[in-house]
Amino acid sequence: MGKIKYYIKFFVLLLVIISGFNTNISAQQGVQYTQYMFDGSLINPAYAGTSEALSISLLYRDQWNDLEGAPQSQTFSVHSPFKNPKVGTGLFIHRESIGVHQNIQIATNLAYHLPLGNRRYLSFGLKAGMLNVRSDYQSLQNGNPDPTVADELFSGTDFNAGFGFYFRSRKFEAGYSIPSIINKTTNINDTISLDPINLNHLIFTQYHIPVGNNFTISPSFLMKYYQGTPLSYDFSFLTSYKRVLTAGISYRKQESVDFLICFNLTSQFQVAYAYDYPIGNISRFAQASHETMLRYLFKFKYDNVNSPH
């Protein structure tokens, strides 16, 4: 118990120090996923190495389909435990385009999994990498440059870091993460500024309820706080059949109702799809969003590795 208290105190201190890095941060929504529950490493670096095997995920999101300049993103995520199952590592590559802006993020994840007994673990994760922001304002001029825009093509690269906590047991899991803790504002000219990195908070919980021998019901909740924007959340309700087929529905506050389906074609290969139907004010101009994910688990085993999944 002494070691457990030491690690908890250490990471609480780290949280306080890191939080002090950010002041007067303007608002920007972070990376958004509907299928975050199928691969927790997408939102929390502490998840790295919890799948008992090398895990590779590819995800494509087309948000507000057919709306010109709407967000489109592609994400590659890979993570695995080391020979020592208490340590996990991973790589995260994300590309997103929104109008004239294009962001590319490359980061590595490192996690430590502290056993608490009875197949319960408390994990701590850190993320570090680079974020490149490119903005092509010239494409808005239609061949007629604007003399008030000093740099019509802007590109800049900054260091980025994040961290997270993740608790898991056989039936319950919960996590807290801040995807970006380094903030920098880049001035392009007197009228335009970019603030690509913000202090965003994500809190995730999920509970797995067995129903008979074949079915599992999994309600989950993701709370998202982006500085300067209203508090948002996703509430999902999934049903799994023999770990072969998972289907369900999700509600994103005042934004969309989402339908999810996931097939485990083999014990290693997983294909998932989500359809986001817009609601509320956003439905006046937005089309549906589509999200597709492919995931592969290399089922080599490590000694003494336990996982609730």
Buried (B, 14 or more C-beta within 10 A) or exposed (E): EEEEEEBBEEBEEEBEEBEEEBEEBEEBEBBBBBBBBBBBBBBBBBBBBBBBBBBBBBBEBBBBEEEEEBBBBBBBBBBBBEEEBBBBBBBBBBBBBBEBBBBBBBBBBBBBBBBBEEEBBBBBBBBBBEBBBBBBBBEEEEEEEEEEBEEBEBEBEBEBBBBBBBBBBBEEBBBBBBBBBBBEEBEBEEEBEBBBBBBBBBBBBBEBEEEEEEEBBBBBBBBBBBBEEEEBEBBBEBBBEEEEEBEBEBBBBEBBEBBBBBBBEEEEEBEBBBBBBBBEEEEEEBBBBBBBBEBBBEEEEBEEBBBBE
